[in-house]
Amino acid sequence: MTPPVAPPNPLDVLWQAPVLTAVVLGGEGLALVLALAPGASGDWAVYFGLASLMIQWVVLLSLGGLYAMRSSLSAVPPQRVAWIALGLLLANTWVVGACAWMLRGAWPAANSGWQGFLLQLTAIALTVGLLALAAFQNFWRARRLAVLAKQSELEALQARIRPHFLFNTLNTGAALVHDQPGQAERLLLDLADLFRAALSGPRDIPLADELALARRYLEIESLRFGPRLRLSWDLADPLPDVLMPALSIQPLVENAIRHGVEPAADGARVEVAVKECGDAVCIVIANDLPPRGAAAAPGHHVGLASARERIEALSRGRATLDTEVRDGRFIATIRMPLD
C-alpha cells in the first residue's frame, strides 16, 4: 500500500525551500544577536558580517553533509539521526572556527586565546543545535499527527460509500442464486474484487486497474437494472499511464446510477470516457437526468463529496473533480495531471 504520507525520513523536510529559507534567516538572526550582544568588540557591523559568514558556512556545510549521507541515514531511527546532525554541526563549527582563528587578525573576538574562542563557539553551537532539534522534533511530531489524522479521515470517507452498495448487491445476488446461479457467482466474484480494493486502504493504482474496478461495479448493477442501464464506454487507446486514487471512479458511476438510472422508469444512459486534455487526463462520467416528476433517489450526495475529498487529498491537491449539469445530463469530470 502506498498511503499519501509525508516524506518517510524527517531529513527530507530539510531540502524544502521554506525550511532552507528559515534556516538561513535563523542564522542571520543569530549573527545579529551576537553582534548586538554586550561585550562584542569593534564595529558591530563588521562583527555582524563576520559572524554571519561563519554561521552560514557552518549551516551550509552541515546541511550538505546531511544531504550527502541521506541514503545511508534513510534506515536510521529519527532520534539517532538527530544526534548525528548535532555531531555534524559541532564538527563543522570546529572546522570553520579553526579557519576563523587562522584569520584572527580580521576577527574581533580572536584575542581571548584559541581555547576560549573554541569553547565559545562550542557553547553557541551546542545551545543553538539543541534548540533547533527540539523545534524540529516538535514540527515532525505535529506533521506525523496531521498525516495520521488525514489517513483516518480518508478511511472514514471511504467507509461511507460501502454500506448501501453492499446491501443492494447482496439483494441482487439473493434474487439470482436460484434462477441464474452462474450470474450470482459472477456477481459475488466482482463484489469480492471491489471490497478487496476498498479494504486495502487509500492508495494509488494505474488508471487501467481503476477502470477495471468501475467496470466490475457496473457489471453488478447491470444484473440489477437489466436494460434500464445503458452503458457507453469511450476510452483512449492506449490508456494514459497515470496513477489514480483507488476507488475514485466507482463512487461517481454509483452516483450516476443512483440519481440517473434508479429514479427513471425507462432507465438512463451512463457514459464513461477517458481522454487527454492538454497536460492532463480527463475521466468523464455522465448520466441522463431523470424526467420531471420522477421520484428523486434519497441520499445526501455523500459518495460524490467523499470522492472529491479523497481525490484531492490522495493526489495532494493536484487532481480535481468538477461537476455540472449540461443538456439534460449530469457530468462529473476528474482531471488528473499527466506528470
HUCOR-V916080 format. One record per pair of residues at least 12 apart in sequence whose ideal C-beta (glycine too) atoms are under 8 Angstrom apart, sorted by the first residue. I is the first residue (numbers start at 0). GAP is how many residues later the second one is. Records with the same first field share a line. If there is no record, write none. Layout:
I = GAP, GAP
//
This chain:
0 = 199, 200, 201, 202
1 = 201, 202
2 = 148, 198, 199, 200
3 = 146, 147, 150, 198, 309, 310, 312
4 = 142, 146
5 = 137, 138, 141
7 = 66
8 = 61, 64, 65, 69, 72
9 = 68, 71, 126, 130
10 = 55, 59, 62, 70
11 = 58
12 = 126, 127, 130
13 = 49, 52, 53
14 = 52
19 = 43
22 = 36, 40
23 = 32, 35
25 = 106
26 = 25, 28, 29, 32
27 = 24, 27, 28
29 = 21, 25, 94, 98
30 = 17, 20, 21, 24
31 = 16
33 = 13, 14, 17, 90
34 = 12, 13, 16
39 = 68, 69
40 = 67, 68, 70
41 = 66
45 = 62
46 = 61, 62
49 = 50, 56, 57, 58
53 = 42, 43, 46
56 = 35, 39
57 = 31, 34, 35, 38, 67
60 = 31, 34, 35
61 = 23, 26, 27, 30
64 = 23, 27
65 = 19, 22
68 = 15
77 = 59, 62
81 = 51, 54, 55
84 = 44, 48
85 = 40, 43, 44, 47
88 = 36, 40
89 = 32, 35, 36, 39
92 = 28, 29, 31, 32
93 = 24, 27, 28
96 = 20, 21, 24
99 = 17
100 = 13, 16, 17
149 = 163
150 = 51
152 = 156, 160
153 = 48, 155, 156, 159, 160
154 = 46, 47
156 = 149, 152, 153
157 = 40, 43, 44, 89, 148, 152
159 = 142, 143, 146
160 = 86, 89, 90, 93, 141, 142, 145, 146
161 = 33, 36
164 = 52, 89
165 = 25, 29
167 = 56
168 = 18, 22, 51, 55
171 = 15, 48, 51, 52
172 = 14, 15, 18
175 = 47
182 = 40
185 = 33
186 = 32, 33, 36
189 = 26, 27, 29, 30
190 = 29
192 = 20, 23
193 = 19, 22, 23, 26, 53, 56
196 = 16, 49, 50
197 = 49
199 = 46
201 = 43, 44, 108, 112
202 = 42, 43, 111
203 = 39, 40, 41, 42, 110
204 = 38, 39, 41
205 = 35, 36, 37, 38
206 = 32, 33, 34, 35, 36, 37, 67, 74, 76, 129
207 = 31
209 = 34, 36, 37, 38, 39
210 = 24, 28, 38, 61, 63
212 = 33, 34, 36, 37
213 = 35, 36, 39, 58
216 = 33, 36, 37
217 = 13, 35, 52, 54
220 = 36, 40
224 = 32, 36, 37, 42
226 = 40
227 = 33, 36, 38, 39, 40
228 = 28, 32, 38, 39, 41
229 = 37, 38, 39, 40
230 = 38, 39, 40, 41
231 = 37, 38, 39, 40
232 = 38, 39, 40
233 = 37, 38, 39, 40, 41
234 = 37, 38, 39
235 = 38, 39, 40
238 = 35
239 = 34, 36, 41, 98
241 = 39, 94, 95, 96
243 = 39, 90, 92
244 = 65, 66, 69, 70, 74
246 = 63
247 = 59, 62, 63, 66, 86
248 = 23, 34, 36, 85
250 = 52, 53, 55, 56
251 = 33, 51, 52, 55, 69, 80, 82
252 = 17, 19, 32
253 = 49
254 = 30, 46, 48, 49, 52, 77
255 = 12, 14, 29, 30, 31, 74, 76
256 = 13, 30
257 = 39, 41, 45
258 = 28, 31, 37, 38, 40, 71
259 = 27, 28, 29, 30, 70
260 = 26
261 = 35
262 = 27, 31, 32, 33, 34
263 = 24, 26, 27, 30
264 = 29
267 = 19, 20, 21, 22
268 = 18, 19
269 = 15, 16, 17
270 = 13, 14, 15, 16
271 = 12, 13
272 = 13
275 = 62
276 = 58
278 = 58, 59, 60
279 = 55, 56, 57, 58
280 = 54, 55, 56, 57
281 = 51, 52, 53, 54
282 = 50, 51, 53
283 = 47, 48, 49, 50
284 = 46, 47, 48
285 = 43, 44, 45, 46
286 = 42, 43
287 = 40, 41
288 = 36, 39, 40, 41
303 = 19, 28
306 = 14
307 = 13
310 = 23
314 = 21
317 = 18, 19
318 = 15, 16, 17, 18
319 = 14, 15
320 = 12, 13, 14
321 = 13
//
